[in-house]
Amino acid sequence: MAFNFNEFFGYENSINQHPDQVLIFGFGIIIFGLLGLTFVAFILRKIKLIAIIDHFIAPLIISLLLCLVVAILPTLILYLLASDVSGVKLVYCWVTIFTGMTFFCFSNYQTIRNWANLSTRK
């Protein structure tokens, strides 16, 4: 059985029938994921579990922010300009961007953190 970019775990028919909902849910998951992780980080900071925030939640928040910024351009290109692209391919594009951003943020979190601290100290 070969991998096919037109299939998405059996949900390809519903994804391709409602491409507008794919966009709404895609950006909604990113935004509400940011809000949820920020709320969890706030609660963990009050409990004094800073290590969990530094090693897990903060890189995820940064990766979701970068994913939101980076995913806008391919979405505009694939959905608006190339209207023949299916919703499944758009979902795969978002999954690839999120996976890449997550690996980047987890592996370079200290550098990103130091860069952010330097830019705020003036």
C-alpha positions as CSV (number, residue, x, y, z in Angstrom):
1,M,0.0,0.0,0.0
2,A,1.6,3.2,-1.1
3,F,1.2,6.7,0.5
4,N,-1.2,9.0,-1.3
5,F,-1.5,12.7,-0.7
6,N,-5.2,12.6,-1.6
7,E,-6.1,10.5,1.4
8,F,-6.2,11.5,5.0
9,F,-7.0,8.6,7.3
10,G,-10.4,8.1,5.7
11,Y,-11.6,11.7,6.1
12,E,-10.7,12.9,2.6
13,N,-14.3,13.1,1.5
14,S,-15.5,15.3,4.3
15,I,-12.4,17.5,4.1
16,N,-12.7,18.0,0.3
17,Q,-16.4,18.7,0.5
18,H,-15.9,21.6,3.0
19,P,-12.7,23.4,2.3
20,D,-13.8,26.6,4.0
21,Q,-14.3,24.7,7.2
22,V,-10.8,23.3,6.9
23,L,-9.4,26.9,6.9
24,I,-11.6,28.0,9.8
25,F,-10.8,24.9,12.0
26,G,-7.1,25.1,11.0
27,F,-6.6,28.6,12.1
28,G,-9.0,28.1,15.1
29,I,-7.0,25.2,16.4
30,I,-3.8,27.3,16.2
31,I,-5.4,30.3,18.0
32,F,-7.3,28.4,20.6
33,G,-4.2,26.2,21.1
34,L,-2.2,29.3,21.9
35,L,-4.9,30.5,24.3
36,G,-5.1,27.1,26.0
37,L,-1.4,26.7,26.4
38,T,-1.0,30.3,27.7
39,F,-3.7,29.5,30.3
40,V,-2.0,26.3,31.3
41,A,1.4,28.1,31.5
42,F,-0.3,30.8,33.7
43,I,-1.6,28.1,36.1
44,L,1.7,26.2,36.2
45,R,3.6,29.5,36.9
46,K,1.3,30.1,39.9
47,I,2.0,26.6,41.2
48,K,5.8,27.3,40.7
49,L,6.3,24.5,38.1
50,I,8.5,26.7,35.9
51,A,10.5,23.7,34.5
52,I,7.5,22.3,32.8
53,I,6.8,25.6,31.2
54,D,10.4,26.1,30.1
55,H,10.9,22.6,28.6
56,F,7.5,21.9,27.1
57,I,4.9,24.6,27.0
58,A,7.0,27.6,26.0
59,P,8.5,25.9,22.9
60,L,5.0,24.8,21.9
61,I,3.6,28.3,22.2
62,I,6.5,29.6,20.1
63,S,6.0,26.9,17.5
64,L,2.2,27.7,17.3
65,L,3.0,31.4,16.9
66,L,5.5,30.7,14.1
67,C,3.1,28.3,12.5
68,L,0.4,30.9,12.5
69,V,2.7,33.4,10.8
70,V,4.3,30.9,8.3
71,A,1.0,29.1,7.4
72,I,-0.7,32.2,6.1
73,L,1.4,32.5,2.9
74,P,1.0,28.9,1.7
75,T,-2.7,29.0,2.6
76,L,-3.2,32.1,0.5
77,I,-1.2,30.6,-2.4
78,L,-2.8,27.1,-2.3
79,Y,-6.4,28.1,-1.5
80,L,-6.9,31.4,-3.2
81,L,-4.6,31.4,-6.1
82,A,-4.5,27.7,-7.0
83,S,-8.1,26.7,-6.5
84,D,-7.6,23.2,-7.8
85,V,-5.7,22.1,-4.7
86,S,-7.7,19.8,-2.4
87,G,-8.3,20.4,1.2
88,V,-6.4,17.3,2.1
89,K,-3.2,18.7,0.5
90,L,-3.8,21.9,2.5
91,V,-4.0,19.9,5.7
92,Y,-0.8,18.1,4.9
93,C,0.9,21.4,4.2
94,W,-0.2,22.7,7.7
95,V,0.9,19.4,9.4
96,T,4.3,19.7,7.7
97,I,4.7,23.4,8.7
98,F,3.7,22.6,12.3
99,T,6.0,19.6,12.6
100,G,8.9,21.6,11.2
101,M,8.3,24.5,13.5
102,T,7.9,22.2,16.5
103,F,11.2,20.5,15.9
104,F,12.9,23.9,15.3
105,C,11.5,25.4,18.4
106,F,12.3,22.4,20.7
107,S,15.9,22.2,19.4
108,N,16.6,25.9,19.4
109,Y,14.6,27.1,22.4
110,Q,17.5,28.5,24.3
111,T,18.7,30.5,21.3
112,I,15.2,31.9,20.7
113,R,14.9,32.7,24.4
114,N,18.2,34.5,24.5
115,W,17.4,36.4,21.3
116,A,14.0,37.5,22.8
117,N,15.7,38.6,26.0
118,L,18.3,40.6,24.1
119,S,15.7,42.4,22.0
120,T,13.7,43.4,25.1
121,R,16.8,44.7,27.1
122,K,17.6,48.1,25.7
